[in-house]
Structures are given as structure tokens and as C-alpha cells.
């Protein structure tokens, strides 16, 4: 009996240590301190391409450095810098078989200031037929990175203009792709276009804790630190600063707090990456760039944290996971919380396709168990994208408990004991 008691005590000691550590590191006061800085008026809403987002990036990097985290490059520079290329339209003229066509029927995706092409130029000609998914087909054409004329069936007229979004984030080696709305297959064509190409700098803030025995297997915690800045045309009670306290200073705060906790534990077998993404609000460019720097086969799981500052539809001590049914990660997290009052639920807003709309999407589409954790009531968030999204509207006690729950629930994945199943990429929407 004495031996059994000693064994039970030995088994309980690590659990007690973890419990003491989490309550020591993840405190409401520290969570509030970070949240208040990110959502302060001094940050002026953290708009992409503004000086205020640089100020936010510097603050996050300082927090990583103070905790003793490493940068991906092994130095003290936690900025993952990159640029997006954005063509600014100047002029366009086009004709098919000698007949001039309306400019609204042509969308030129290019990083070339001047293009002048005909049927003799050597472009591949392909089609997007009626009944095809226009967005997916267009993305595939862009991704092929081949000089292409894409003839889009006129049944897609209503959604054709949406293809302009592909012009907003182009790699420096992106091949020109031209979409033409037509039901004909022209024997001759002529297209001339002029653009001013703008190179626009951006930066994620990324840190890591190397894994002890599985350093080439990665677990990611992330949140986007940008918001929508200042809007003097849509003020609330004279306030024009869109602080973004919940969206997504809350998620970024959680990510920073988790980095402090796991560094304090210092027992992770897998490498942990912590990423504050830029430019989510203007197209998700930060997460897209970050994801493309990784081998998806080596990424075991991604916890993207988005808007956890308010209670979920189930009340306190709860959150939902987007794409819950895509992998078994949610089941693993809930198993690790047995005995607690916290519960993860499947996303109740599946009609909004949140799984493929947030910063987890790029890696999820590559098969990674990459999910977003949120409490946002998507059908009734009164402060969403408003100047009223301020820290005073948050439930900081509940938010701090959510961060603790994420920390504990991820434990077996970080320890290398559990590996979530992969997303079935053949079923992607």
C-alpha cells in the first residue's frame, strides 16, 4: 500500500508543477498588460502599411526577446519581412478577332509595367467553363505561374469582377495571366496594358522554442496583429480609432502569453513557432507568406487564435474550433481537459466557411491540422470592425481562462505524445 501511495504521488508531481506554472505565468494582470498596449490609442488601430503597425511589431518582438525566445534566424530580429507587389492600373485596350471589347471584360494580373501581346506572343490559351468553380479555377491558373490567356465563360459574368483580388498580392516572379470574359475562342487577339507596380513592405513577427527530441516537427500558435486603423468618416462618440481589442489584439495577446508559458516550462519535445501575422484584414498576406516558408509535412498542428475576448454562445469557459470535423485535433484537446470545466465545441457558424477564411487556411489546404480557436458570436458581435472594439468590452477573466485552456489542451501534442490527423485535401472547398 505504501508503494502504491508513493507511485501515485510521483505521478501527481508533474501535474502539480504544470498547474502551479500555468497560474504563475498566465495571469490576468499580464494578459491585461499586453492587451492594453496592443489595443491602445497610441497604436492607432494597427493598420497595415502604417507606422502604427510597425510600432505594434516592435512591441511584440520585444516581448519575445524578454521571454528568451529565439528568432528563426538565430539572431534577435524577430521580423519576418517580405513585400507584396500591387499593380496600379493606368490603361488597357483589347480586341478579339478585330473587334474592340469592353475593358470590364478583361482583368490583367501582372507585375510587368507594360504588356503588349497578340496570338503570336506565345501565351497559353485555356478556358474556365460554365459550371466550374470560378475562384478555384482562377487561383489554379495564377498558381501555375505560366503566361496564360484565360477565356472565362460568360455564365460567370456576375462574379467575374471579383477576380481583381488576384492583382493585390503578386510575387516578384509572377507570370502574367489575363482573364477575358467571352464565349468565343478567338483566332486573333490584341491586348495592351500599362500599370505602375508598387512594392509594399510587410512583416510578420515570429519566434520559436526549439524542440528537444523532435526539432523538425512544428506546432504553431498564431494570431494577426493588424486591424483597420483610423476612420474619421465613421466615428462613434467622436472616436475615430478602431482599436481592434478583440479583433485581434486578443488573439495576439493569447499567442504572446502562450510563448511565455511554454518557455517557462521549457520541456517541449516538438519545436513551437509563435507567429503574429500582418495584413489579415487586407487579404491574409502575412499568413500566406509565413505558411509558404514551411514544409507542410513537418507541421503537426496549428492553433490560430482569433477574437477570444468575449464569451461564446455557450457562455464562459468555452470556445469553438473551426473545421472541427476535418481532423481529430479537437478531440485531442478536449481529452487533455478532462476534469476541467472548459469545453471546446465545433464551429456553430459553418455556413460562413470560417475554416477557410482565417489565417489557418493556407496550411489547412495543404493538409495540416490547422484550426482557428474563437469565441466570436458571428451572428451578434456588436463591436466587430467598429471604433467600439475596445478593451472595456472584453471579459479579461474569461479570456485569461481560455488562454490557460489552450495551453493545457495542447500539451500532449507539444510533448509528441499525440499527432492530429491530417486534413483530407481531396475534400477541400
N, C-alpha and C positions, 0 to 999 in steps of 0.2 A: 504493500500500500504506500509505503514511504517512497519507493522508486517511482510509482505512478504519479504521485504528487510532484516529485522533482521534475519529471518529464513534462507534466502539464505547465509547471512554472516556466520551464525552459522554452516551451512553445509560445507562451504568452509574452515573454520579454520583448521579442521583436515587435509584436503588435502594439505593446505599450509604448515602445520607443517611437514608433511611427506616429501614434496618436499624440504623444507629447510634442513631437517635432511639428506636426501639422498645425497644432494650436499655438505653437510658439512663433511659427513663420507666417502662416496665413491668418493674419489678424485683421479685424475690421478697420483699425486705425491705419494700418499700412495700405490696405486696399483703398480706403478713402483718400489717403495722401496722394497716391498715384492718379486716381480717378480725377481728383480736383485739379491737378496740374494739366492733364490732357484735355479736360473739358472747361478750362478756364477761359475767360475773355481774352487773356494775353495770347492764347493760341489762335484766336480769330477764326475758329471753325475749321482749321487744318485743311484748307482747300488745296487740291492737287495743283502743282506748279506755282504755289505761292510761297513767300518767305516763311509764313506761319507753319507750313508743313515741315520745312527744314528745321524749325525750332522744335517741333514735336519729335522729329527723328533724332535730334541731338539729345533730347531728354531720355528717350528710350535707350539709346546707345549708352548713355551714362549709367542708367540703371543696370544694364547688362554688365558693364565694366565693374561697377561697385560690388556686384554679386560674385565676381570672379569667373564669369563665363568666358569662353573662347570665341573668337571670330572664326569664320570658315577659312580664312586665310592665315590664321595663326598670329595675327597682329591685334592691335587694339581698335582697328577700324571695322565697325560692325555694319557699315553701309554696303549694301549690295546695289551698286549703281548701274544704271542702264539708260537707254534712251528709246523713245518711240519716234517714228518718222510719220509726219502727218502732212499729206499733200493739200495745199490750199488752192482751190480751183481758180483758174484765170480765164481759160477759154476752151471751147470744144466745138468741133464741127464733124459731122459724119454723114455718109451716104451709103446706100445699098443698091447695087445694080444701077447706079446713076441717079437714083432718087434720094434727095436730102431727107433725113429722118430727124424727128424731134429730139432735142438733147435729153429730154426726160426719159427717152428710151435707151439711153446709154449711160453706163456707170463705169468709169475708168479707175481701176485700182493700180496705182503705180508709184514708184519713187523716182521716176525719170522726169525732169523738168519739162522736157519736150518729147512728144512721141508723134510719129507720122508713119502710119502703116497702111498697107494695101494687101491684097491677096498674094502678092509676090514677096512679102516681107518674111514669110516663114513661120507665122503663128499657127499653132494647132487650132483647129475649129472643132468644137464639141457642143453638146446640147444639154439643157435641162428640160425634160419633157413634162407634159401635163401629168399631174398625179405624183410627181416626185416631191420630196421634202425640199423646198427651195433653199432654206437656210443651210441644211446639212450638205446638200449638193454643192452650193456655192463655197462653203467652207472647205470642202474636199478639193475644189478647183484651186482655191488660194493655197492650200497646203501642199499641192503637187509642185508648186514653185516652177511652173513652166509657162512660157509666153503663150497665152491662150485667148481666143475669141470664144465666148460662151453665148450661144443662142438660147435665150430663155423664152419658153412657150408663153404666149400671151394670156393663157389662163392664170398666170402668176402676176397679172397686171397690178392687182390691189396691193400686193406685198413687195413688188419689185423695188420700190424706193428704199426699202429697209436695207438693201444691200450696201447702201452708202456706209454703213457701220464698219465694213471691212476696210475702209480707207483710213481708219483712225489709228491703227497700230501696225505699222509695217516694218519688217526687218530691213536692214540696210542692203540685203541681197534679194529682196522680194522681186520676183519676176512679174511683169505687167500682165494683168488679167482684165479683160474688157467684157462686161456683160451687156448684151444687146437684146432688148425685148422685141421679138419678132417671131412670126410663124413661118417665115421663108428661110430657105437655105441659099444665100446669095452666091453667085458666081464671082461677083466683083464687089469690093467694098473699099472705102477710104475713111480713115479716122485720124483726126489730128487733135491733139490736146496739149494745153500748157498748164503747168502747176508750179507754185512756189513750194519747195519741200522744206518743211520745218523739222529740225531735230530738237526734241523736247526731253530734257533730262529728268530722270526719276530715281528713287532709291527705296528699296526695302531695307529694313533693319533686322539683321539675322545673327543669331548666336547659337552656340552648341555646347553640350556637355558630352564629351566622347564616351562611348560605351566601353565597359571593362572587358567583356569577353565576346561581345558581338558588335564590334565597332562599325561594321559595314551594313548593319541593319538599322533603319532610321524610324523614329517615331517623331511626329511633328505636332507642335502646338502653335496655333496662329490666330491672328485677328487683324483686321485692317484698321490702320490708324488715321486714314484720311476721312474728311467729311466734306461738307459743301460750302464752307466759308461764310462770307458775309453777303446778305441780300437786303439792301436798303429799300427795295421795292415791295417787300413783303414782311414788314416788321410786326412784332407783337408787343404792344405796350411800349413802343419806342425802341425795342431791342431788335437790332439787325444781325446779331451774331448767332449763327447756327452752331451751337457748341458741340452737338453730337455726343452728349454724355452717354446715352445708351447705344447709339449707332455711330461708331463702335468703340468709343473710349472704354466702354465696359468690357468688351471682348479683349481689347489690347491690354487693359489692366489685368484681366484674368491671366493672360499669357505671361505677363511680366511676373505676377505673383507665383505662377507655377514654376517659372525659371528659378526663382529664389528658393522655392521649396525643394525642388529636385536637386539643386546644387547643394543645399544644406544636408540632404540625405546622402548624396554622393555615393549611391550604390546601384546606379543604373547599368544594366548589362548591355542594353542597346543604346546607341547614340541618340540623344534627344536634340532636335532642332527647334528653335524658337524663332518665329518669323512675324514681324509686324509689316503687313502689306500696305503698299501705297496704291493709289488710283483705283480702288474698288468702285468708288462712286461714278467713275467716268469710263468704266469698261472692264474692270478686273485685271488691269495690265500687270500689276505687281505680282499677283499670284500666278499669272500665266508665265511670267518671266522666271520666277523662282522655281516653279514646277519643272520647267524645261531644263534646268541645271542639274536635275537629279535623274538617276536611273530608277524608273518606277518599280522595277523588280526588287529594288533594295529598300523601298519604303513599305514598312509593315502597316502603319496606321497614321492617320492624320486627324487631329482634333481641331477643327476650325471653330472659333468661338465668336458668336455674333449676337449682340443685343441680349444680355442676360441680366440687365439692371432692373427689370420689372418682373412681377410674378407671372407665371404661366397661367394658362386657363384652368389648371388643376390646383392653383394656389402655391403656397410656399413649399420648399424642399422638393422641387420638381423641375424638370426641363424636358425638352424633346430633342430627338436626334433625326435629322433629315436622312432619307434613304434607309430607314431602319431595316427594311426587309431586303436590302441589297447585299448585306453581309451579316455575319453573326457578332459584329463588334458590340452592338447594343446589349446583346445577351451577356457577353463577357463583362461589360461594365456593370450591369445590374447584379451579376453574380458576385462581383467584388464588393458590392454594397450591402450584401445580406446582413441583416441585423440592424441596419440603419433605417432612418425614416425617409431617406431620399429615394426618389424613383425617376428613372428615365422612361419616357413614353415615345412611341412612334410619332412622327410628324403628323399633326392633325390637319395640315393645310396642303395636302398632296396636290390639290388642283392648281396650286400656284407653282408647282415644279421647283421648289426651293433647293432640292438636292443638286440641280444643275445650274442654279442661279448665283451661288455664292462662291467664295474663294477655294472651296474644296473641289470644285467641278473639274478642273484640268486634270488633277491626279485621279479623280474618280473615273473619268472617261478612259484612263489608261489602266484601270483595273484595281487601283489602290483602295483599301478600305478607308476612304477619306470622307468624313462626315462633318456636318455643322451641328453644333450644340447651341440651342437658343431657348429663350422663354417668351420671345416676342409674340404677342397675340396679333397675328397678321390681319385679323378682321376688325381689330379695335385698339390700335395704338394711337392715342390722341396726340402724341408729341412727335410722331415719326416725321423726319425731314421738316421740322419746324424749329423756330427760334426757342420754343419752349422745351426742347430736349436738353434740359439742364440737370445738374446733379441733384437738385432738390426734388426732382420727380422720381429718383431711384430709391429702391429699397436696398440699402447697402448691407444690412444684416443678412438678408436673404441672398444677396449677390455673393457675399463672402462665404456663405454655406455652400453655394453652388460651386465655387472655386474649389473648396475642400472636397466636395463630392467627386469632381472631375479628377483631382489629384489622387484620391484613393482608388477610384474605379479604374484608372489607367495602370495601376501598379503592376499587375501580372503581365501586361503587355510590355512595359518597360523592362521588367525583370527577365523577359524572354521565355516566360512560362506559357503564355497564351499568344497565339498568332491568329488574328482575324482572317476569315475567308476573304477572297478577292471579289470584286465586282465583276459580274458577268458582262463583259463588254459587248457580247453579241446581242444584248437586250437593251442597249442604250437608246435613248430617245433623241 
